[in-house]
Amino acid sequence: MNIEDLREYCLSLKGTTESFPFDDVTLVLKVQGKMFALIPLSSSETSISLKCDPELAITLREENEAVVPAYHFNKKHWNTVYVDNRLTHKQITEMIDHSYNLVVAGLPVKLRQELA
């Protein structure tokens, strides 16, 4: 996957919007205004930072060196996932889905129903 593939996949998730609130080099992806992914556009390595359940974050980091604590946020709850040959397309999309679903689960019931 490249940056455009990451962006397109995230935007295919219902209710996802994108913006550049921090700077012009970090794409922020949100669902109902809540951030679930950050894609740095200026990095030489393709990566995506994702929200993650703390226990799963530890497991993912132990199992794959392409997953590291995100420097953007609380390291317990965000991972930076380096998109390269260490991870399959399926693994990357599963991590994106996990982040998206965590954010959706935290939304009020009415908003969750609209996204279902």
C-alpha positions in Angstrom: 0.0 0.0 0.0 1.1 3.5 -0.7 -0.1 6.8 0.8 -2.9 7.2 -1.7 -4.1 3.6 -1.1 -4.1 4.3 2.7 -6.1 7.5 2.1 -8.6 5.8 -0.2 -9.1 2.9 2.1 -9.7 5.2 5.1 -12.1 7.4 3.1 -14.1 4.3 2.1 -15.1 3.8 5.7 -18.5 5.3 6.4 -18.6 8.8 7.7 -14.8 9.4 7.2 -13.6 12.9 6.5 -10.0 14.3 6.0 -8.3 17.5 6.9 -4.9 19.1 7.5 -5.4 20.8 10.9 -1.8 20.5 12.2 0.1 21.4 9.1 0.2 20.8 5.4 2.1 17.6 5.7 -0.1 15.5 8.0 -3.4 14.1 6.7 -5.9 13.7 9.5 -8.8 11.2 9.1 -11.8 11.5 11.3 -15.2 9.8 11.8 -17.9 12.2 13.2 -15.1 14.6 14.0 -13.1 12.1 16.1 -9.6 11.3 14.9 -8.7 7.7 14.1 -5.7 8.0 11.7 -2.9 10.3 10.8 -0.9 9.9 7.6 2.4 11.9 7.4 2.8 13.0 3.8 6.4 14.3 4.1 8.0 11.2 5.5 10.3 9.1 3.3 8.7 5.9 4.7 5.0 5.3 4.2 3.3 5.0 7.6 0.0 5.6 9.3 -0.7 6.4 13.0 -3.7 4.6 14.4 -5.7 4.5 17.6 -5.4 1.1 19.3 -6.7 -0.8 22.3 -3.8 -0.7 24.8 -3.6 -4.5 25.2 -3.7 -5.0 21.4 -1.1 -2.3 21.0 1.4 -4.2 23.1 0.7 -7.4 21.3 1.1 -5.8 17.8 4.4 -4.2 18.9 5.7 -7.4 20.2 4.8 -9.4 17.1 5.9 -7.0 14.4 8.8 -4.5 14.2 6.7 -2.4 11.7 4.4 -1.4 14.5 5.9 1.1 17.1 4.4 3.6 19.6 3.2 6.7 17.9 5.1 9.9 18.7 2.0 12.0 18.1 -0.1 11.0 21.1 -0.3 8.9 24.2 2.0 6.0 23.4 -0.3 3.5 25.1 -3.2 4.2 22.8 -1.7 5.0 19.4 0.7 3.0 17.1 2.6 4.1 14.1 2.4 1.4 11.5 5.1 1.3 8.9 3.6 0.2 5.6 6.2 -2.1 4.0 6.9 -5.7 3.2 6.8 -6.6 6.9 3.0 -6.4 6.9 0.4 -7.7 4.5 -2.4 -5.6 3.0 -4.8 -7.5 5.2 -2.9 -6.8 8.4 -2.8 -3.0 7.6 -6.5 -2.8 6.8 -7.4 -4.8 9.9 -5.4 -2.2 12.0 -7.2 0.7 10.3 -10.6 -1.0 10.8 -9.7 -1.5 14.5 -8.9 2.2 15.0 -12.0 3.2 13.1 -14.2 0.8 15.2 -12.7 2.0 18.5 -13.7 5.6 17.6 -17.1 4.6 16.4 -17.7 2.6 19.6 -17.0 5.7 21.6 -19.6 7.8 19.8 -23.1 8.4 21.1 -25.6 5.7 20.2 -27.5 7.8 17.6 -24.2 8.5 15.7 -23.2 4.8 15.9 -26.5 3.8 14.4 -26.1 6.3 11.5 -22.7 4.6 10.7 -24.0 1.0 11.0 
